[in-house]
Amino acid sequence: MRDVFEQVEKNIDSLVANCVDWAACASDEALRAAEAGKLKLQFYDKEVPDEWLADIKGKKVLCLAGAGGLQAPLLACAGAKVTVIDISDKMLDQDRAVAERENLQIEIVKGNMCDLSMFGDDVFDYIINPPSLMYVPELSVVFRECYRVLKRGGVLIIMAPNPINYVCDYIDDADGGYYKAVHRMPFCSRDHDDSDWIEYGHTMESYLGGQIECGFLINGYVECQREDITELYFMTRAVKN
């Protein structure tokens, strides 16, 4: 399993070095808005609902696999006490740079979202996890750790790809091409090609049922359909009972 995460780290570092759009740091405008009480966290073409983050000021927040100079600085500007953990040094470097430039107090931790043993029980009020669970073979490991480190009544917000992202392949033809359902879930990219890129397609049962089995109560759900018909993402808000 170690080689999987080592390869994921290399892959993410490479994408950051190539300036992919999702690795861009928070804009000055967004940071100033967060300071003024107008925090906005993007979820592709949508945003995290305001009511999900209404009481974030003064709360202890863990940005889980959430480095990149975006969520953590915005949350810190909004008055949260922020810790960010990520497997990628290059992503964490972006948080360091923004924190230094903006004089923000952000705890920065290099680590794997499957192992939060550096944190005690019942520590955080919020965990915010941007799209990254597709790099983890087994979701239940992550959800159990999230449940442990959250305080009673704490909130877990995850963003993830719907399984349709992995079920379909694009078939190019003379009529402009089409999508065909060819894969079963769960999915692992390594089973279908020999490239260095590793992703896992999880079932909705694993995403939703996995949280419920750990003791979470899911009380929020949002979807975002992107331009590509198979690029459907979802976001859940869950509370630790």
Salt bridges, closest charged atoms under 4 A:
ASP3 OD2 - ARG190 NH1 3.46
GLU9 OE2 - LYS110 NZ 2.95
ASP28 OD1 - ARG32 NH1 2.45
GLU35 OE1 - ARG32 NE 2.87
GLU47 OE1 - LYS40 NZ 3.78
ASP50 OD1 - LYS40 NZ 3.00
ASP55 OD2 - LYS59 NZ 3.62
ASP89 OD2 - LYS110 NZ 3.20
ASP93 OD1 - ARG96 NH1 2.74
GLU102 OE1 - ARG32 NH2 2.68
GLU102 OE2 - ARG101 NE 3.27
ASP121 OD1 - ARG148 NH1 2.86
ASP122 OD1 - LYS240 NZ 2.93
ASP125 OD1 - LYS151 NZ 3.39
GLU145 OE1 - ARG148 NE 2.94
ASP169 OD2 - HIS183 NE2 3.11
